[in-house]
Amino acid sequence: MEENRITLIEAPEGAKFMNEFMNTLPTGILNKKKTGCGATSVALENEENTIVCCPTIQLIKSKTSQYPNSRCRFELFGIYENVSADEINDYITNCTSNHQPVKIMVTYNSFDKVKYAISNNITRYKIIVDEYQELLDAYIYRDKAILNLLQELKSLSNVTYLSATPIPYNFRPEELQNLNEYEIVWNENLTIVPLQFETDTPYSFVKNLINRFKLGQPIKIGENEVREYYFFINSVRGIKEILEETGLTNKEVKIICANNRQNRKYLGGIPISNISDSNKPFTFCTKTVFCGADFYSEYGLAIIVSDGYNKNTMLDIETDIYQIAGRIRNENNPFKNIILHIFNTGTGCQNETEFTAWLEDRTHSAQGIIDAYNTVTQDEQKKAIIERIRIEGKDELALYNEITNEVKLNILKINYFQYKFRSIDSVYKNSASIEDAYLTQLAGINLYLLCDQ
């Protein structure tokens, strides 16, 4: 598979933000190369009618809380659950009355709602797929929504797929493989300082950090003391365990995760917060805010916690951890580019032989389902096979396409599993492989690797 040729866009000397040299985003794939450079702001603040598709509701809430502002008078409309087509059209009418372009942010899942409301006028809109690398991760539990989004966007001509951590070419969805591709060349590279700490019990280490802070013994890096702790733990159960054993109260803790019934049940009396809520000493974040969300803290430190017994918390250095490194925006924060990565290794990881055998078994099983679907003739038999595919869950590699009424091999899901093996299992096998991943997967970034083993 041959990669696309990339067109480089040179940022002027001293430029920090993209609106200093761009007033629109090119059609195709745009690698902005660093987080916090204002690429989404270009799309939200120019004169184009714009729809920004993004992976999470929290990202929408983070952006809508920032508009209008002293820099831009436009009202930004966030769309997710319970927003009707009438409300969308009312907003568009108000934009016309207020002489402003339409600026809409919508989750991947709800794009079809916007397209339906706008109808044929959708061709007059610039569409941005923000943090598009999340399409691959989101696909494993939102495959229908992601497939629909990719199919709907394929028929539109003015679409930009935007990311600082793009999907490697070989793992991209088919719909993205022949698009024009662009990359920003910055004069100053992002600096990331990962402080690594390996421990058999990552959650116990976190509890100790919290207890020491409450006793007046905060983390100190150089001459500066950490005053706010931003824990990135992709497990609500893990967060709950830490809260229970440290006795943190609502006044001390801010939890940002998907606001659904299951998470509310886990957390009990601890409320789920929005990004824009007031800062507290301890903030816990799941993957709902790993991408695109902005935190403001003068002495806050990003702390990543990877527990090998829970694979969801073993984060990809090339995408997840790179994204987290840019979440705190304050330029005067002495810890702005520092991340503390607490982890254990080996547990829960497959070796290459095990993974290859597993993938071959799942592919062979899927091919059997495909052959059976193509062989049977009665509608009831076909419906039974389709139902089996639906209930098998995330490991099923047979895919039913409702549009074409076909069952075929789920190539995008295969890509997902292969990418995750490369970025998780093969990385977390030992501390040396994690260190190597920082050095190789973040090549081209000013990287100062600190280890505390």
DOSE-379749 format. One record per residue (C-alpha): x, y, z; chain; residue in three letters. Coordinates in steps of 0.5 Angstrom, whole numbers. Example, Ala and Ser with C-alpha at 12.3 -4.5 7.8 and 13.67 -1.06 7.14 Angstrom:
<sites>
SITE/25/-9/16/A/ALA .
SITE/27/-2/14/A/SER .
</sites>
This chain:
<sites>
SITE/0/0/0/A/MET .
SITE/3/6/-2/A/GLU .
SITE/3/13/2/A/GLU .
SITE/0/19/0/A/ASN .
SITE/5/25/-2/A/ARG .
SITE/5/30/3/A/ILE .
SITE/4/38/2/A/THR .
SITE/8/41/7/A/LEU .
SITE/6/48/10/A/ILE .
SITE/11/52/13/A/GLU .
SITE/9/56/19/A/ALA .
SITE/13/63/19/A/PRO .
SITE/18/64/24/A/GLU .
SITE/16/65/31/A/GLY .
SITE/8/63/29/A/ALA .
SITE/5/59/35/A/LYS .
SITE/-2/59/32/A/PHE .
SITE/-5/57/26/A/MET .
SITE/-9/63/25/A/ASN .
SITE/-3/67/24/A/GLU .
SITE/-2/64/17/A/PHE .
SITE/-8/61/15/A/MET .
SITE/-16/63/15/A/ASN .
SITE/-18/56/12/A/THR .
SITE/-16/49/13/A/LEU .
SITE/-15/45/7/A/PRO .
SITE/-19/40/4/A/THR .
SITE/-16/33/6/A/GLY .
SITE/-12/30/11/A/ILE .
SITE/-8/36/16/A/LEU .
SITE/-3/34/21/A/ASN .
SITE/-2/40/25/A/LYS .
SITE/4/37/28/A/LYS .
SITE/2/40/35/A/LYS .
SITE/-4/40/40/A/THR .
SITE/-6/47/42/A/GLY .
SITE/-4/51/36/A/CYS .
SITE/-11/53/34/A/GLY .
SITE/-13/49/28/A/ALA .
SITE/-20/48/31/A/THR .
SITE/-20/56/32/A/SER .
SITE/-19/57/25/A/VAL .
SITE/-25/53/23/A/ALA .
SITE/-29/56/28/A/LEU .
SITE/-27/64/27/A/GLU .
SITE/-27/65/20/A/ASN .
SITE/-33/67/15/A/GLU .
SITE/-34/60/13/A/GLU .
SITE/-41/56/15/A/ASN .
SITE/-38/50/19/A/THR .
SITE/-39/44/22/A/ILE .
SITE/-34/41/26/A/VAL .
SITE/-35/33/28/A/CYS .
SITE/-31/31/34/A/CYS .
SITE/-31/25/38/A/PRO .
SITE/-34/27/45/A/THR .
SITE/-39/31/48/A/ILE .
SITE/-34/34/53/A/GLN .
SITE/-30/37/47/A/LEU .
SITE/-36/40/45/A/ILE .
SITE/-38/43/52/A/LYS .
SITE/-30/45/52/A/SER .
SITE/-31/49/46/A/LYS .
SITE/-38/52/47/A/THR .
SITE/-36/55/53/A/SER .
SITE/-31/59/50/A/GLN .
SITE/-35/63/45/A/TYR .
SITE/-37/68/44/A/PRO .
SITE/-31/72/47/A/ASN .
SITE/-26/78/46/A/SER .
SITE/-23/75/39/A/ARG .
SITE/-30/72/36/A/CYS .
SITE/-37/74/37/A/ARG .
SITE/-40/68/34/A/PHE .
SITE/-44/64/37/A/GLU .
SITE/-42/56/37/A/LEU .
SITE/-48/51/37/A/PHE .
SITE/-47/44/40/A/GLY .
SITE/-51/39/38/A/ILE .
SITE/-51/32/41/A/TYR .
SITE/-57/28/45/A/GLU .
SITE/-64/31/45/A/ASN .
SITE/-62/37/40/A/VAL .
SITE/-68/37/35/A/SER .
SITE/-68/39/27/A/ALA .
SITE/-72/45/29/A/ASP .
SITE/-67/47/34/A/GLU .
SITE/-62/46/29/A/ILE .
SITE/-66/50/24/A/ASN .
SITE/-67/56/29/A/ASP .
SITE/-60/57/30/A/TYR .
SITE/-59/57/23/A/ILE .
SITE/-64/62/22/A/THR .
SITE/-61/66/28/A/ASN .
SITE/-54/66/25/A/CYS .
SITE/-57/70/18/A/THR .
SITE/-61/75/23/A/SER .
SITE/-54/76/27/A/ASN .
SITE/-50/76/20/A/HIS .
SITE/-45/71/23/A/GLN .
SITE/-43/64/19/A/PRO .
SITE/-46/58/22/A/VAL .
SITE/-42/55/27/A/LYS .
SITE/-44/48/29/A/ILE .
SITE/-40/42/33/A/MET .
SITE/-43/35/33/A/VAL .
SITE/-41/29/36/A/THR .
SITE/-39/23/31/A/TYR .
SITE/-46/20/32/A/ASN .
SITE/-50/26/31/A/SER .
SITE/-47/28/24/A/PHE .
SITE/-53/25/21/A/ASP .
SITE/-58/29/25/A/LYS .
SITE/-55/35/22/A/VAL .
SITE/-54/33/15/A/LYS .
SITE/-62/31/15/A/TYR .
SITE/-64/38/18/A/ALA .
SITE/-59/42/13/A/ILE .
SITE/-61/37/7/A/SER .
SITE/-58/39/1/A/ASN .
SITE/-55/46/3/A/ASN .
SITE/-50/41/7/A/ILE .
SITE/-46/42/0/A/THR .
SITE/-45/49/2/A/ARG .
SITE/-41/48/9/A/TYR .
SITE/-34/46/11/A/LYS .
SITE/-34/40/15/A/ILE .
SITE/-28/39/20/A/ILE .
SITE/-27/32/23/A/VAL .
SITE/-23/34/29/A/ASP .
SITE/-19/29/32/A/GLU .
SITE/-20/24/27/A/TYR .
SITE/-15/19/30/A/GLN .
SITE/-21/17/35/A/GLU .
SITE/-25/14/29/A/LEU .
SITE/-21/8/30/A/LEU .
SITE/-21/8/37/A/ASP .
SITE/-29/10/37/A/ALA .
SITE/-30/4/32/A/TYR .
SITE/-29/-1/36/A/ILE .
SITE/-36/1/40/A/TYR .
SITE/-39/5/35/A/ARG .
SITE/-38/2/29/A/ASP .
SITE/-45/3/26/A/LYS .
SITE/-44/11/27/A/ALA .
SITE/-37/11/25/A/ILE .
SITE/-39/7/18/A/LEU .
SITE/-45/12/17/A/ASN .
SITE/-40/18/18/A/LEU .
SITE/-35/16/13/A/LEU .
SITE/-40/14/8/A/GLN .
SITE/-44/20/9/A/GLU .
SITE/-37/25/8/A/LEU .
SITE/-34/21/2/A/LYS .
SITE/-40/24/-2/A/SER .
SITE/-38/31/0/A/LEU .
SITE/-32/35/-3/A/SER .
SITE/-30/40/3/A/ASN .
SITE/-28/36/8/A/VAL .
SITE/-22/36/13/A/THR .
SITE/-19/31/17/A/TYR .
SITE/-15/34/23/A/LEU .
SITE/-11/31/28/A/SER .
SITE/-4/33/31/A/ALA .
SITE/-3/25/32/A/THR .
SITE/-6/22/25/A/PRO .
SITE/-8/15/24/A/ILE .
SITE/-1/11/21/A/PRO .
SITE/-3/10/13/A/TYR .
SITE/-3/3/14/A/ASN .
SITE/-9/3/19/A/PHE .
SITE/-13/8/16/A/ARG .
SITE/-20/7/14/A/PRO .
SITE/-21/6/6/A/GLU .
SITE/-25/12/5/A/GLU .
SITE/-19/16/8/A/LEU .
SITE/-13/13/4/A/GLN .
SITE/-13/17/-3/A/ASN .
SITE/-14/24/0/A/LEU .
SITE/-10/30/-1/A/ASN .
SITE/-5/30/5/A/GLU .
SITE/-2/36/9/A/TYR .
SITE/3/38/14/A/GLU .
SITE/5/44/18/A/ILE .
SITE/12/45/19/A/VAL .
SITE/13/49/26/A/TRP .
SITE/20/53/27/A/ASN .
SITE/19/51/34/A/GLU .
SITE/18/44/36/A/ASN .
SITE/14/41/42/A/LEU .
SITE/18/39/48/A/THR .
SITE/15/33/52/A/ILE .
SITE/19/31/58/A/VAL .
SITE/16/24/60/A/PRO .
SITE/18/22/68/A/LEU .
SITE/17/15/68/A/GLN .
SITE/15/11/74/A/PHE .
SITE/14/3/74/A/GLU .
SITE/11/0/80/A/THR .
SITE/7/-6/81/A/ASP .
SITE/1/-2/84/A/THR .
SITE/0/4/80/A/PRO .
SITE/-7/6/84/A/TYR .
SITE/-3/5/91/A/SER .
SITE/2/10/88/A/PHE .
SITE/-3/15/86/A/VAL .
SITE/-7/14/93/A/LYS .
SITE/0/15/96/A/ASN .
SITE/1/22/92/A/LEU .
SITE/-6/24/94/A/ILE .
SITE/-5/23/102/A/ASN .
SITE/2/26/102/A/ARG .
SITE/-1/32/98/A/PHE .
SITE/-6/33/104/A/LYS .
SITE/-1/32/109/A/LEU .
SITE/3/38/106/A/GLY .
SITE/8/34/102/A/GLN .
SITE/6/35/94/A/PRO .
SITE/10/33/88/A/ILE .
SITE/16/38/87/A/LYS .
SITE/20/38/81/A/ILE .
SITE/26/43/81/A/GLY .
SITE/24/49/85/A/GLU .
SITE/16/48/84/A/ASN .
SITE/11/45/88/A/GLU .
SITE/5/42/84/A/VAL .
SITE/-1/45/87/A/ARG .
SITE/-7/41/82/A/GLU .
SITE/-6/34/80/A/TYR .
SITE/-9/32/73/A/TYR .
SITE/-10/24/73/A/PHE .
SITE/-11/21/67/A/PHE .
SITE/-14/14/68/A/ILE .
SITE/-19/11/63/A/ASN .
SITE/-23/7/68/A/SER .
SITE/-28/10/72/A/VAL .
SITE/-28/4/77/A/ARG .
SITE/-21/5/78/A/GLY .
SITE/-22/12/80/A/ILE .
SITE/-28/10/84/A/LYS .
SITE/-23/5/88/A/GLU .
SITE/-18/11/89/A/ILE .
SITE/-23/16/92/A/LEU .
SITE/-26/11/97/A/GLU .
SITE/-19/9/100/A/GLU .
SITE/-17/17/100/A/THR .
SITE/-23/19/102/A/GLY .
SITE/-23/25/97/A/LEU .
SITE/-29/30/98/A/THR .
SITE/-33/33/93/A/ASN .
SITE/-30/40/95/A/LYS .
SITE/-23/37/93/A/GLU .
SITE/-24/33/87/A/VAL .
SITE/-27/34/80/A/LYS .
SITE/-29/28/75/A/ILE .
SITE/-29/28/68/A/ILE .
SITE/-32/22/64/A/CYS .
SITE/-38/20/60/A/ALA .
SITE/-44/23/64/A/ASN .
SITE/-48/16/63/A/ASN .
SITE/-52/12/68/A/ARG .
SITE/-47/7/69/A/GLN .
SITE/-42/12/71/A/ASN .
SITE/-46/16/75/A/ARG .
SITE/-48/9/79/A/LYS .
SITE/-40/7/80/A/TYR .
SITE/-39/14/83/A/LEU .
SITE/-45/14/87/A/GLY .
SITE/-45/21/91/A/GLY .
SITE/-39/24/87/A/ILE .
SITE/-42/28/81/A/PRO .
SITE/-39/28/74/A/ILE .
SITE/-36/35/72/A/SER .
SITE/-35/39/66/A/ASN .
SITE/-28/41/64/A/ILE .
SITE/-30/49/65/A/SER .
SITE/-32/48/72/A/ASP .
SITE/-28/51/77/A/SER .
SITE/-21/48/79/A/ASN .
SITE/-20/43/85/A/LYS .
SITE/-14/40/88/A/PRO .
SITE/-15/33/84/A/PHE .
SITE/-18/32/77/A/THR .
SITE/-19/25/74/A/PHE .
SITE/-20/25/67/A/CYS .
SITE/-22/19/63/A/THR .
SITE/-21/18/55/A/LYS .
SITE/-27/23/54/A/THR .
SITE/-22/29/55/A/VAL .
SITE/-16/26/52/A/PHE .
SITE/-17/30/46/A/CYS .
SITE/-18/37/44/A/GLY .
SITE/-20/39/51/A/ALA .
SITE/-17/45/54/A/ASP .
SITE/-15/46/62/A/PHE .
SITE/-12/52/65/A/TYR .
SITE/-8/51/71/A/SER .
SITE/-2/55/73/A/GLU .
SITE/1/50/77/A/TYR .
SITE/-2/43/75/A/GLY .
SITE/1/37/73/A/LEU .
SITE/-1/32/68/A/ALA .
SITE/-1/25/71/A/ILE .
SITE/-2/18/67/A/ILE .
SITE/-4/12/70/A/VAL .
SITE/-3/5/66/A/SER .
SITE/-5/-1/70/A/ASP .
SITE/-3/-7/67/A/GLY .
SITE/-9/-11/70/A/TYR .
SITE/-14/-6/66/A/ASN .
SITE/-12/-6/59/A/LYS .
SITE/-16/0/58/A/ASN .
SITE/-11/4/62/A/THR .
SITE/-5/2/58/A/MET .
SITE/-5/8/53/A/LEU .
SITE/-2/9/47/A/ASP .
SITE/4/14/47/A/ILE .
SITE/4/16/40/A/GLU .
SITE/-3/18/40/A/THR .
SITE/-6/18/47/A/ASP .
SITE/0/20/51/A/ILE .
SITE/2/26/46/A/TYR .
SITE/-5/29/46/A/GLN .
SITE/-5/29/54/A/ILE .
SITE/2/32/54/A/ALA .
SITE/-2/38/51/A/GLY .
SITE/-8/39/55/A/ARG .
SITE/-6/44/60/A/ILE .
SITE/-5/51/56/A/ARG .
SITE/-2/56/61/A/ASN .
SITE/4/58/58/A/GLU .
SITE/7/60/65/A/ASN .
SITE/6/53/68/A/ASN .
SITE/13/50/70/A/PRO .
SITE/10/43/69/A/PHE .
SITE/6/45/62/A/LYS .
SITE/10/40/58/A/ASN .
SITE/12/35/63/A/ILE .
SITE/8/28/64/A/ILE .
SITE/9/23/70/A/LEU .
SITE/7/17/67/A/HIS .
SITE/6/11/73/A/ILE .
SITE/5/4/70/A/PHE .
SITE/6/-3/71/A/ASN .
SITE/8/-8/65/A/THR .
SITE/7/-15/62/A/GLY .
SITE/0/-16/65/A/THR .
SITE/-5/-17/60/A/GLY .
SITE/-1/-17/54/A/CYS .
SITE/-1/-22/49/A/GLN .
SITE/6/-23/45/A/ASN .
SITE/6/-23/38/A/GLU .
SITE/5/-31/37/A/THR .
SITE/-1/-31/41/A/GLU .
SITE/-4/-25/38/A/PHE .
SITE/-3/-27/31/A/THR .
SITE/-6/-34/33/A/ALA .
SITE/-12/-30/36/A/TRP .
SITE/-13/-26/30/A/LEU .
SITE/-12/-32/25/A/GLU .
SITE/-18/-35/29/A/ASP .
SITE/-22/-29/29/A/ARG .
SITE/-21/-28/22/A/THR .
SITE/-23/-36/20/A/HIS .
SITE/-29/-35/24/A/SER .
SITE/-31/-29/21/A/ALA .
SITE/-30/-32/14/A/GLN .
SITE/-35/-38/16/A/GLY .
SITE/-40/-33/18/A/ILE .
SITE/-39/-30/11/A/ILE .
SITE/-40/-36/7/A/ASP .
SITE/-46/-38/11/A/ALA .
SITE/-49/-32/9/A/TYR .
SITE/-48/-32/2/A/ASN .
SITE/-50/-40/2/A/THR .
SITE/-57/-39/5/A/VAL .
SITE/-63/-37/1/A/THR .
SITE/-68/-36/6/A/GLN .
SITE/-69/-29/9/A/ASP .
SITE/-70/-32/16/A/GLU .
SITE/-64/-36/16/A/GLN .
SITE/-60/-29/13/A/LYS .
SITE/-63/-25/19/A/LYS .
SITE/-61/-30/24/A/ALA .
SITE/-54/-29/22/A/ILE .
SITE/-54/-22/22/A/ILE .
SITE/-57/-22/29/A/GLU .
SITE/-51/-27/31/A/ARG .
SITE/-46/-22/28/A/ILE .
SITE/-50/-16/32/A/ARG .
SITE/-49/-20/39/A/ILE .
SITE/-42/-22/38/A/GLU .
SITE/-39/-16/40/A/GLY .
SITE/-33/-12/39/A/LYS .
SITE/-29/-19/37/A/ASP .
SITE/-33/-21/31/A/GLU .
SITE/-30/-19/25/A/LEU .
SITE/-36/-21/20/A/ALA .
SITE/-39/-14/18/A/LEU .
SITE/-46/-13/16/A/TYR .
SITE/-47/-7/11/A/ASN .
SITE/-54/-5/12/A/GLU .
SITE/-54/-1/6/A/ILE .
SITE/-51/-6/1/A/THR .
SITE/-55/-12/5/A/ASN .
SITE/-48/-15/5/A/GLU .
SITE/-44/-19/10/A/VAL .
SITE/-36/-18/9/A/LYS .
SITE/-30/-18/13/A/LEU .
SITE/-29/-12/18/A/ASN .
SITE/-22/-9/15/A/ILE .
SITE/-23/-3/19/A/LEU .
SITE/-24/-7/26/A/LYS .
SITE/-18/-12/24/A/ILE .
SITE/-14/-5/23/A/ASN .
SITE/-16/-3/30/A/TYR .
SITE/-13/-10/33/A/PHE .
SITE/-7/-10/29/A/GLN .
SITE/-6/-2/31/A/TYR .
SITE/-7/-4/38/A/LYS .
SITE/-3/-9/39/A/PHE .
SITE/3/-5/36/A/ARG .
SITE/2/1/40/A/SER .
SITE/0/-3/47/A/ILE .
SITE/2/-10/48/A/ASP .
SITE/8/-10/44/A/SER .
SITE/10/-3/48/A/VAL .
SITE/8/-5/55/A/TYR .
SITE/12/-12/55/A/LYS .
SITE/17/-9/60/A/ASN .
SITE/20/-2/62/A/SER .
SITE/25/-2/56/A/ALA .
SITE/20/-2/51/A/SER .
SITE/16/3/54/A/ILE .
SITE/22/8/54/A/GLU .
SITE/24/6/47/A/ASP .
SITE/17/7/45/A/ALA .
SITE/18/15/47/A/TYR .
SITE/24/15/44/A/LEU .
SITE/22/12/37/A/THR .
SITE/14/14/37/A/GLN .
SITE/15/21/39/A/LEU .
SITE/21/22/34/A/ALA .
SITE/22/29/31/A/GLY .
SITE/19/32/38/A/ILE .
SITE/24/35/43/A/ASN .
SITE/24/29/48/A/LEU .
SITE/28/29/55/A/TYR .
SITE/27/23/58/A/LEU .
SITE/27/22/65/A/LEU .
SITE/26/15/69/A/CYS .
SITE/25/14/76/A/ASP .
SITE/26/7/77/A/GLN .
</sites>
